[in-house]
């Protein structure tokens, strides 16, 4: 799986920082990306001493963007899991 590869894929070199957690070109969410890579080898510590990583996305519109893992919006996936039991 490319998302957790130790060496960054070549396509990440084109990445631009997205200040909102979506494609800066077309507004697509990270879930719509064709490729994903998470830079787990270089975490950054926040003021609260929590780790965050760069997450790179290759959007289906051709734009390559990255954002901090700490900027990811909350999901309702855990709520869906609770409904299954």
N, C-alpha and C positions, 0 to 999 in steps of 0.2 A: 504494500500500500504506500503510495507516494506521500501521503499526508504526514507520515512519521519518519520519512527517510532522514538519515543523519546528514547527508550532503544536500544542500539546496538545489532544486531543479533549475535548469538554465532559465526557464521562463520567469522565475522570480526576480531576475535582474531588472526587469522592466517595471517592477511594482512601484506604484505611487501611493502615498499615504492618504487613506480615506478618513476624513474627520467624523463622518457618520458611518455606522457599521453597515454599509451597502456600497454597491458600485458607484463611484463618483460620476461615471459617464451615463449609465442608463437607469440607475437606482435599484437594480436587482439585488435581492438579498443574498447572503452568503450561501444559503441553501440551493440557490440556482447555479452556483459556480460549476464549471466543467472540471476544474482541478483545484486542489487544496494542498497547501504545505504549511506546517506549523513549525516555527523555529524554536524547538524545545531545547536546543543546546545553549541558547543565550538568553536566559530569563532576566528580567529587570525587576528589582525590588521597589515596591511602592512605599510611600511614607508610612503606611500601616504594616509594613514588612510582609506584604503578600507578593507573590510572584505573578508576573504577567509576561506573555509571549507575543511575538509578532505572528499574525496569521495571514498568510498570503492566499489570494483567490484569483483564479483565472476565469473571468466572467465569460459567458457565452457571447457577449457583444465584442469580445476581443481585448477588453481593458484588463490589465493586471493591477490589482490593488491589494493593500495590506492595512490592517488595523490591529490595535492592541486587544488581546483576549479579554482584558478588563472592561473594554467598551462594548462587548457583546450584549445585546439586549436580552432580558430574561425571556425564557420560553415557557410554554405551558405543557411541556412533555411530561414533567413529573405529575401533573394533574391528570393527564391521560392514563398514566400507569396506575394511579390510584383508582380509577374508574374500572379497571380490568379485574380487580379483586372483589 
